[in-house]
Amino acid sequence: MIITKKSLNENQLKFTYQKQLISDLDIKHKEWSKSIDSKF
């Protein structure tokens, strides 16, 4: 199987983007759980 540099770069970008999304979700989840905790 041959992988082109272009293909590698695209996969790297996708991976970085997904990692960022997960990180953002994690932060939002922590903020959300803090707000829930403070209400009870």
N, C-alpha and C positions, 0 to 999 in steps of 0.2 A: 504494500500500500504506500502510495506516495502522497505526502502532505505538502502542499505549497505554503510558501511564506505568507501569502495573502490569507489563506485558510487558517493558519496558526494565529495570525493577528486578529482575525474576526472572532475566533474562539476565545482568545484572551480578552477581547473587549466584552464579549457576552459574559464571561466568567466574572470579570471585574464588576460589571453592571449588576449581576445577580447577587454578588457578595454585598454590594452597596445596598440593594433592596432589603436583603436579610438584616443587615446592620440597622437600617432605618426602622424596620419592623420591630426589631428588638428594643430599640430606644423608645418607640411609641408604646410598645407593650409595657415597658417599665413605668413610663409616665402614667399610662392608663391605670395600672395596678396601684400606683401611689394615690391617684385621685379617688379610686374606689376605697382604698384603705382609710383615707382621710374622712370619708363620708360616714363611715360606720364606727 
